[in-house]
């Protein structure tokens, strides 16, 4: 029981640390500043699609979930 609780705490701490690093990195770039993000602004209309941001988040989450899956 103590072993499984220790693993859960380590995984949770790793997820929190990864989320903190991701927020720090994304805070420097800011939304809409990555190359590949689409922003269209007209007079009364604004359209924003963060394609590169979505790809980056998808890659990070895929790596994170694969690492978690290996230790289960």
N, C-alpha and C positions, 0 to 999 in steps of 0.2 A: 504494500500500500504506500509506503513512504517513497519507494522508487518511482511509482507512477505519478505521485504528487510532485516529486522533484522534476520529472520530465515535463509535466504540464506547466510548472512555474518557469522552467527554462524556455520552453516554446513560447509561452505568453510574453516573457521578457524580451525574447528575440523579435517577436511581432511588434511589440511596442517600440523597441529600438529602431527597427526597420521603418516603421511608420514615422517616427521622429526624423530620421534621416531623409526620408522621402519628402516630408513637409519642409525641411530646411532647404533641400535642393530645389523644390518647386517654388519656394518663396523667393529664391534668387532670380529665377527665370520669370516668374509671374505668369498668370494665365494670358494666353494669346501672344506670347513673345517667342514661342518655339517656332522654328521654321517648319512649315507644313500645316500649321493651324490656319483655318480659313475664317476671315472676318470680312463681312460685306456690310457696309453702312450706307444707307440712303437717307433721304430727308427724315422720314417718319418710320424707318424700318432698320432693324439691326439683326444680322444673322451671323452666328458664331458656331463653328464646328471645330473642336480641338482634336483633330485627327492625330497629330503627332503626340499630343499629351495622352490620348487614349491608348495609343500603341505602347508608349513608355510605361504607363501604369499596368497594362496587360502583361508586358514582358516581366516587370518586377513581380507582379502577383503570381505569374506562372512559375518563376524561379523559386519564390518563397514557398508556394504550395508543394512543389516538387521536393524541396528540401525537407519540409515537414513530413511529407509522405514517406521519405526514406527512413526517417527515424522512428516511425510507428511500428 
